[in-house]
Amino acid sequence: MRVHSYFYGSKISIARQLQFLWKWAHKCSLRMMEIEGTASQKVLVKFARKCRQVAWEALLRHPIPQLGGPGVIVQIDESKFNHKSKVRK
């Protein structure tokens, strides 16, 4: 199951990775996952980066024809692009 898949090259158990994927897909924060004991912050950041990379590659292989259009509003979360928090102290 690890060969030629998302799980390839990881020393983390598949069960732990599936737990992360489920929480990531449901928009659970990395901080909350760390508090719950899913994994350390360092591991969670690597998992999230890998998920974004897989999603990006999927979009390249299967592009979305058009975003938006007449009567459609598209919102883009800029914090995902410039690596700055939306919350300012």
C-alpha positions as CSV (number, residue, x, y, z in Angstrom):
1,M,0.0,0.0,0.0
2,R,3.0,2.3,0.6
3,V,4.5,1.9,-2.9
4,H,3.7,4.6,-5.4
5,S,1.2,6.3,-3.2
6,Y,0.8,9.2,-0.8
7,F,2.2,6.9,2.0
8,Y,5.4,6.1,0.2
9,G,8.6,6.9,2.1
10,S,6.9,7.7,5.5
11,K,7.9,6.0,8.7
12,I,4.6,7.1,10.3
13,S,1.9,4.4,10.5
14,I,-0.7,4.4,7.8
15,A,-3.4,4.5,10.5
16,R,-1.9,7.8,11.9
17,Q,-1.6,9.2,8.4
18,L,-5.3,8.4,7.6
19,Q,-6.3,10.0,10.9
20,F,-4.4,13.2,9.8
21,L,-6.0,13.1,6.3
22,W,-9.5,12.8,7.7
23,K,-8.9,15.7,10.1
24,W,-7.2,17.8,7.4
25,A,-10.1,17.2,5.0
26,H,-12.5,18.4,7.7
27,K,-10.4,21.6,8.2
28,C,-9.2,20.7,11.7
29,S,-6.4,23.1,12.6
30,L,-2.8,21.7,12.9
31,R,-2.7,23.2,16.4
32,M,-5.8,21.2,17.4
33,M,-4.4,18.0,15.9
34,E,-1.2,18.6,17.9
35,I,-3.2,19.1,21.1
36,E,-5.1,15.9,20.4
37,G,-1.9,14.0,20.0
38,T,-2.2,13.2,16.3
39,A,1.5,14.1,15.8
40,S,4.1,16.7,16.6
41,Q,3.9,20.1,15.0
42,K,6.9,19.3,12.8
43,V,5.3,16.1,11.5
44,L,1.9,17.8,11.0
45,V,3.4,20.7,9.0
46,K,5.1,18.1,6.7
47,F,1.8,16.2,6.3
48,A,0.0,19.4,5.4
49,R,2.7,20.4,2.9
50,K,2.4,17.0,1.3
51,C,-1.4,17.2,1.1
52,R,-1.2,20.6,-0.6
53,Q,1.4,19.2,-3.1
54,V,-0.8,16.2,-3.9
55,A,-3.8,18.5,-4.4
56,W,-1.8,20.9,-6.6
57,E,-0.6,18.0,-8.8
58,A,-4.2,16.7,-9.1
59,L,-5.3,20.2,-10.2
60,L,-2.5,20.2,-12.8
61,R,-3.6,16.8,-14.2
62,H,-7.3,17.7,-14.0
63,P,-7.6,21.5,-14.4
64,I,-10.8,23.3,-13.5
65,P,-12.1,24.9,-16.7
66,Q,-13.1,28.2,-15.1
67,L,-13.4,29.7,-11.7
68,G,-16.2,32.2,-11.3
69,G,-18.2,33.6,-14.1
70,P,-21.3,35.7,-14.4
71,G,-23.2,35.9,-11.1
72,V,-20.5,33.9,-9.2
73,I,-18.3,35.3,-6.5
74,V,-15.0,33.5,-5.9
75,Q,-13.2,34.0,-2.6
76,I,-9.5,33.2,-2.3
77,D,-7.8,32.8,1.0
78,E,-4.6,34.8,0.5
79,S,-3.0,33.5,3.7
80,K,-2.3,30.2,1.8
81,F,-0.2,32.1,-0.7
82,N,1.8,34.6,1.2
83,H,2.3,32.6,4.4
84,K,1.0,35.4,6.7
85,S,-1.6,34.8,9.3
86,K,-5.0,36.6,8.8
87,V,-5.0,37.4,12.5
88,R,-3.0,40.5,13.4
89,K,-1.8,41.1,16.9
